[in-house]
Amino acid sequence: MNEISLSYLFKLALKRIWIIILAAIILATGVFCYFNFAVSPIYKATGSILVTNGAITSQNDYSGSKISSTDISASLALSYTVTDILNTSDIFKQLSNKTGSKYTYAQLMSKCSIARRNEDTLFIDISFTAPSREEAIELVNTYLSLAPAHIVKYLPDSNANIATGADKSVQTYPNTSFYTVIAAFIGAIIAFVIIFIVDSFDNTIKGEEYFTSHFDVPLLGSIPDFENYGIANYSKGGQENANK
């Protein structure tokens, strides 16, 4: 028997293409319905604060003096400490009280992400995840209202200001479209594997082309299918008899 070739696999897939497409549609539909109706979505909102070392004042207090590169460097170095301060449990305990103790401070910490926007900026982004868009936004904005006083308590000479409040949230889970496409692909693969296995165990000869492509044996001739075609069609005057 000849080795399996790409052309053989392609012809096999093309021959059973409707089965493959149907399997892909069924699995994709099931996954879509599951994530769209059975899974609770998670939304994420983000805000930011700006913290400087005290030498750099807010824009409203700016009196025209030049800001030195030393002050900027000091503020950049300070942002690492500020990030650690914003991750302490005290501010999350305050947030828990502000939200009516709906979540414990430990749960709020697990829902929160605090990080510098990048290495060359003074902005620190604060994100919260929640089961609704409104709740995610509320958690971020409530946290931001507590952050400046919490930072100044540890760093009295610093300036902490809310840079960007949260006014929208995005769905982070589930990514229904992505999972649906993956499910369709997996469904098609599973269907093709089953078709290939069934075809591999099918040892019947399906015609001259099948025989010559699968066996390295000379073909001397073929025997007509009398049973399916009708013996009368092969006999002398059989067509006339078949029409009578």
C-alpha positions in Angstrom: 0.0 0.0 0.0 1.3 3.5 -0.9 2.2 6.0 1.7 -0.4 8.6 2.6 0.1 11.7 0.6 -1.2 15.2 0.9 -3.2 14.8 -2.3 -4.9 11.8 -0.8 -5.8 13.7 2.4 -7.0 16.6 0.4 -9.3 14.4 -1.8 -10.6 12.7 1.3 -11.4 16.0 3.0 -13.0 17.3 -0.2 -15.1 14.2 -0.5 -16.5 14.6 3.0 -16.4 18.4 3.1 -20.0 18.7 4.2 -19.5 16.4 7.2 -16.4 18.5 8.2 -18.3 21.8 7.8 -21.3 20.5 9.8 -19.0 19.3 12.7 -17.3 22.7 12.8 -20.6 24.5 12.9 -22.1 22.3 15.6 -19.1 22.6 17.9 -18.7 26.3 17.2 -22.4 26.9 18.0 -22.2 25.0 21.2 -19.1 26.9 22.4 -20.7 30.2 21.4 -23.9 29.5 23.3 -21.9 28.3 26.3 -19.7 31.4 26.6 -22.5 33.8 25.6 -25.2 32.5 27.9 -23.7 30.3 30.6 -20.4 32.0 31.5 -20.4 35.2 33.6 -18.4 38.0 31.8 -15.6 39.9 33.5 -15.0 43.6 32.8 -11.9 45.7 33.4 -11.7 49.5 34.0 -8.5 51.5 34.3 -7.6 54.9 35.8 -4.2 56.5 36.6 -2.5 58.8 39.0 0.5 61.1 38.7 3.0 61.3 41.6 6.0 63.6 41.8 8.7 64.2 44.4 7.4 67.6 45.5 9.7 69.8 43.5 7.5 69.3 40.5 4.1 70.8 41.2 0.8 70.3 39.5 0.0 72.2 36.4 -2.4 74.5 38.3 0.4 75.6 40.7 3.1 76.0 38.1 4.6 79.4 38.4 7.1 79.4 35.5 10.2 77.9 37.1 12.0 75.3 35.1 11.8 71.7 36.0 15.2 70.1 36.2 16.1 66.7 34.9 17.1 65.8 38.4 13.6 66.4 39.7 12.2 64.2 36.9 14.7 61.4 37.6 13.9 61.6 41.3 10.2 61.4 40.5 10.7 58.4 38.2 12.6 56.6 41.0 9.9 57.6 43.5 7.2 55.9 41.3 8.5 52.5 42.2 8.0 53.2 45.9 4.5 54.6 45.2 3.5 51.5 43.4 4.5 49.4 46.4 2.5 51.8 48.7 -0.6 51.5 46.5 -0.3 47.7 46.9 -0.5 47.7 50.7 -3.5 46.2 52.4 -4.5 49.4 54.2 -5.9 51.2 51.2 -7.8 48.1 50.2 -9.4 47.9 53.6 -10.5 51.5 53.2 -11.9 50.6 49.8 -13.8 47.6 51.3 -15.4 49.9 53.8 -16.3 52.5 51.1 -18.0 49.8 49.0 -20.1 48.6 51.9 -17.9 45.5 52.6 -19.2 43.8 49.4 -15.7 42.4 49.0 -13.0 41.7 51.5 -9.8 43.6 51.2 -8.1 40.4 50.0 -10.7 39.9 47.3 -10.2 43.5 46.2 -6.4 43.0 46.0 -6.9 40.0 43.8 -9.2 42.1 41.4 -6.7 45.0 41.2 -3.6 45.5 39.0 -1.3 48.4 39.8 1.7 49.1 37.6 3.7 51.9 36.0 2.6 52.6 32.5 6.2 52.2 31.2 9.7 52.8 32.5 9.8 56.5 31.2 6.6 57.9 32.6 5.3 59.2 36.0 1.9 57.7 35.4 0.7 54.7 37.4 -2.2 52.8 36.1 -4.8 51.2 38.4 -7.2 48.6 37.0 -10.0 46.6 38.6 -12.0 43.7 37.2 -15.7 43.1 38.1 -18.7 41.2 36.8 -20.3 44.3 35.5 -19.1 47.4 33.6 -20.5 49.8 36.2 -18.9 48.0 39.2 -15.5 48.0 37.6 -15.6 51.7 36.9 -16.9 52.4 40.5 -14.1 50.4 42.1 -11.4 52.2 40.1 -12.8 55.7 40.8 -13.3 55.0 44.5 -9.8 53.7 44.8 -8.4 56.8 43.0 -10.2 59.0 45.5 -8.4 57.3 48.3 -5.0 57.0 46.7 -3.6 60.6 47.0 -4.1 60.8 50.8 -2.8 57.3 51.2 0.4 58.2 49.3 1.0 61.4 51.2 0.6 59.6 54.5 3.8 57.6 53.6 5.5 60.3 51.5 4.6 63.8 53.0 6.7 65.7 50.5 5.2 64.1 47.4 2.4 65.4 45.2 -0.2 62.8 44.2 -3.0 63.7 41.7 -5.6 61.8 39.8 -4.5 61.9 36.2 -7.3 59.9 34.5 -10.5 58.7 36.0 -12.3 55.6 34.7 -15.2 56.3 32.4 -15.5 53.0 30.5 -14.7 49.4 30.9 -13.9 46.6 28.5 -14.8 42.9 28.6 -11.7 40.8 29.3 -13.4 37.4 29.6 -14.7 35.5 27.9 -13.4 36.3 24.4 -16.3 34.6 22.7 -15.3 35.3 19.1 -11.8 33.8 19.7 -13.1 30.6 21.4 -15.8 30.2 18.7 -13.2 30.2 15.9 -11.0 27.8 17.8 -14.0 25.5 18.4 -14.9 25.5 14.7 -11.3 24.6 13.8 -11.1 21.8 16.4 -14.5 20.5 15.3 -13.3 20.3 11.7 -10.1 18.5 12.8 -11.9 16.0 14.9 -14.4 15.3 12.0 -11.5 14.8 9.6 -9.6 12.5 11.9 -12.7 10.3 12.4 -13.3 10.2 8.6 -9.6 9.3 8.0 -9.8 6.5 10.6 -13.0 5.1 9.1 -11.5 5.3 5.6 -8.3 3.6 6.8 -10.3 0.5 8.0 -12.3 0.4 4.9 -10.6 -2.3 2.8 -13.1 -2.4 -0.1 -11.9 -1.7 -3.6 -13.6 1.5 -4.8 -12.7 1.3 -8.5 -9.7 1.2 -10.8 -8.4 4.6 -9.7 -8.5 3.6 -6.1 -6.7 0.3 -6.8 -3.9 1.8 -8.9 -3.3 4.6 -6.3 -3.2 2.2 -3.3 -1.5 -0.9 -4.7 1.7 -1.4 -6.6 0.2 -4.2 -8.7 -0.6 -4.2 -12.4 -4.3 -4.0 -13.2 -5.4 -6.5 -15.8 -9.0 -5.7 -15.9 -12.1 -5.1 -13.8 -15.3 -7.1 -13.2 -18.5 -5.1 -13.8 -20.9 -4.7 -10.9 -23.8 -6.9 -12.1 -25.8 -6.6 -8.9 -26.1 -2.9 -8.9 -26.1 -2.1 -12.6 -28.4 -5.0 -13.7 -27.4 -8.2 -15.4 -29.7 -7.5 -18.3 -27.6 -4.5 -19.3 -24.6 -6.8 -19.9 -26.3 -9.6 -21.8 -26.8 -9.9 -25.5 -29.9 -7.8 -26.3 -30.1 -7.0 -22.6 -31.0 -3.4 -23.2 -34.0 -4.3 -25.3 -35.1 -6.9 -22.7 -34.6 -4.4 -19.9 -36.9 -1.9 -21.7 -39.6 -4.5 -22.2 
